[in-house]
Amino acid sequence: MTSLRVLLVDDEPLALRRLESLFGDIDAVEVVGTATTGEQAEERIAALAPELVILDISMPKKSGIRVAADLAVEPRPEIIFVTAFEQYAPDAFEVDAADYLLKPVRFDRLRQAVERARRRRAMRDAADRLAALPEPETREDAIWVQVASGNLRLPIAQIEWVEAARDYVLFHTATRSYIHRISMAALEKLFDPKDLMRVHRSTFIRAALVQGVQRLGKGLIALEMRDGAVVQVGPSYVKAVLARLDLS
């Protein structure tokens, strides 16, 4: 269990000492500092980056509620309020406190509150890690194309190469070609480049079906496909295509 860094804030020295004593009997916590005013608490939070703050509500000048409400540090520490007055509870939970303890603080309630704060912290860290992960790429495995009888679901795995035809594209397969209205930019997002790679602003090819490479001079090339088609490679794509074919 990772140790939880704790800051204790109370304007009463005796209350602070009691809290320090109680925390001495709680596992996996480290008291990293104390503060006796709201302003001092803000300074210590910024400097020490505690993961949990035990925060007295009734303090001169700036109350614990105000301190919690004004916290702008990220990641925000968990807050457990301590007070002698029950009436502050609604305000405490308005600022997303993990718990609210009445003085004199009992050890069992403090330990319970700390474990609640620990769980909240772990859940938030897990959510942050999940949010930081890249979105999984979801690619369709087929495209609906129009045919004379209606529509046909064309598996992308059957497409051997693609060429643009004005506002349409032609999907060439081993048995026939299909016309479909879609942009090349949209196809680039749809196709997995490991299968269908773009070799020209108006052409995609399935690299595994390239049967030969024609050297046209001045660094230009064309690809001979399995079906006999010869596909021009755009100048800006030549280097990537040769690397893909292990010819660079």
N, C-alpha and C positions, 0 to 999 in steps of 0.2 A: 504494500500500500504506500503510495507516494505521500510524503509529508506535506501537510497543508500549512502554508505561510500565513500567520495570523497577526493582525494589528489590534491592540486593545485601546479603546478610547473611553475615558471617563474623567470628569473633572474632580472626582473625589479620590484622593490618594489611597484611602482604605479600600475602596471598591476596586481600584486597579490591582492592589496587592492581592485581594481575594481572587480576582479573576486569574492572575498569574499562578496562584496556588492551585486553583481548580484545573487549569490547563496542564499543570505538571502531572496530573493523573489521567490525561487523555492521550491515547496512542496516536502516533503519526501526525503530530502537530508541532509547529515551531513558531513560538512567539518572536516575531522579528522586531517589535518595537511597541511603544506606547505613546499616547497623546492625551492632553488634558483640555484642549479646546477644539472647537470646530475648525478654526483656521489651521491649527497645528495638525489636525487629522488630515486635512486636504494635502498639506505639504508632505506628510509622512506617506500617504497613499501614493502620491506621485513619485516619491523618492524610493520607496521600499517595494512597491508593486506587490502588496499582500494579496492573497487569494481569498481571504476572509477577514472582515472587519467586525469586531464586537463593538457596537457603537451606542453610547449612552444618548438618550434623547434630550434630556433637560440639561443643557449647558449654556453658560452665559454667552451673549453676543450671537453665536450661530448654533442653532440646535442640530442634533443628529439628523433629524428629518431633512433639514435644509442641506446638510452636507451630502446626504444620500441623493437628494433630488438634483443637486448641482454637479454630481460626479460626471466628468467627461472622459475619464481615462478608459482605455481599452487595452486588454480585456478588463471589464468592470469586475471588481471583487464582489463576492457574496457578502450580504449584510445581515447580521443578527443584531436586532435592537435590544437594549436592556433599559428598563425604566421602572420607577416606583408607581407609575400611573397607568391604569388600564385604558384611559380614554384616548390614548395615542394610537391604539392598535389599527384603526381604519387608515390613518395617515401612513403608518408604517408599511402596510401592505400595498398602498397606492404607489410606493416607490420600489415595489418588487423585493421586499425583504424576504430572506429565507425563513426567518422565525422572529419571535417577539417574546422576550423573557422578562418576567417581573422580578424586581428586587425584593428580598435578597435572592440571588440566583442560586438555584439548587443544582447540585452536580449532575443528577440524572437528566434534568431538563437541558442543561448546557451540553452534555454529551450527545443527547438526542438531536439538538439543534445543529451541532457541528456535523454530525453524520448526514443530516438533511442537506446542509450546505455542501458537503463533500459530493453527495450524489448529484445535486444540481450542477455543480461545477463539472463533474465528469460527463453528465449528459450534454452540457453546453459545449464542452471541448469536442465531444464526439460529433455533435451537429456541425461544429465549425470545420472539423476535418472532412466530414462528408460534403459540406458545401464547397470546400476547396478542390475536391476531385473534379477532373474534367468530365463533362457530360458524356455519357456513352454514345458513340455514334450508332445511329440506327439507320440501316440501309434497307431499302426495299429489295426483294429478290425477284420481282417481276414488274412489268409495265403493261397497263391495259392499252392496247392499240385497236384502231378501228379496222375492220375488215368488211367485206361485202355483206356478210350475213349478220353483222352486229359488232361485237367487241370480242377481242381475244386477249387472254392473259399470257403475255410473252415473257418467259423466264429470261432474266438478264444473262444467265449462264449460256443461253443459246445464241446470244448476239456475238458475231465475229468481228464486225467493225461497223462504224457509224459515220455517215457523212451528212453535212448540212445541205439543205435544198431550200434556199430562200427562208421562208418562215417555218419550214418543216425540217425534219431530219429523216433519213432513211436508215432503218435498222436492217443490216444484212445478216442473215443466218445461213446455215448450210443448205437449206431447202428453198428459201424465198426471202424477199425483202418486204419490209412493212414501212409505211409512211406514218409519221406521228408529229403532232404539233407540240413542240417543246424547244426551249432555248438550249444552246450548248452550255451556258453557264449553269442552268438547272441540272443538266446531265452530269456536269462535273461534280456537283454535290451529291448526286444520286449514285454514281458509279464508284466502286472501290478501285482506286488507281492501280492496285496490285493485279486487277483483272483486266479492266479496260482503261488504257492510259491515253491521254490526249497527246496527239502528235502534230496537230495543226489547229489553227483557230476554228476550222470547220471539220475536224476529223478525230475520231477515237479509234483505237485498234486493240485487239486482244493480242498481247505480245507473244503468247504461247503459239499463235498461229502464223507468225512471220516465218516465211520459207526462204527469203533472201533479201539482201540489201544491195541496192544499186547506188554506186557512187556517181554523182552527177557533176562533180567539179565544183570548185569554189566553196567546198565544205558542205554542199547540199547532198541530201540522200533521198531515196524513195524506197518504200518497203513492198516486197512481193508477198501477198497474202496467200493463204492456202487455196482460196477459191480462184486464184489467178489475177485478182485485182492488184493494181500497182498504186500505192498510196503515197502521195507527196508528203514529206515531213517539213513542217515550217522551220525557218532558220533558227528561231529562238528555242525550238524543241530538240534540235539535232543532238546536242550534248547529252541530254537526259535520256533520249531514245538509245543512243549508242551505249550508254552506261547500263541501261536496262537489259540490253542484248549482250552485255559483256564484250563489247567491241570498242570500248573507249581506250 
